[in-house]
Amino acid sequence: MNDDWRHLPAPARPIAAAATSAVLAARACDTAALDAAATELGALDPAQTGLILGTAVRLMLEQAHPDGLDSDAVREVLTSCVRSAPDADPQVVLYLLAGALGVLDEDAVPAPKPEVLARHAALLLADQLGARPPQPLFSAALTEIAHTQLND
């Protein structure tokens, strides 16, 4: 585990480490490393993993579109991700975007397997982050989750 995450609560550490590894592997087009990181993420608590990855995706979208997202912006994000990662399934990316934005009807759409969601979240984040490191985004997501949980 990377020392970057030692400050996190124990349940969040492996998620942050594996998510970082997955994004870096996606950026490097290292399929084997991406598959390993996605498998690791898929084996962790799906609720916690989904919360962290979903929050990271939402924060990334909010940073990139501070005036809000319209359907054209969502289409651009989806198209960019699928073009940058030809093996990405557009339906899974759309599922991730809808979930992160809070507009997913979970009863109407069956959830993809956790490792599939993790892999596609890494592809989406790698595409949208570009050359920026993923650690600050995951740190911000975990900070927001902690803040929300303290205030609930």
Protein Blocks (a to p, Z undefined) as FASTA:
>chain_A
ZZklmmpcfklmmmmmmmmmmmmmmmnopaklmmmmmmmmmmmcfklmmmmmmmmmmmmm
mmmmmnopafklmmmmmmmmmmmmmmbcfklmmmmmmmmnopacfklpccddfklmmmmm
mmmmmmmnmmacfklmmmmmmmmmmmmmmmZZ
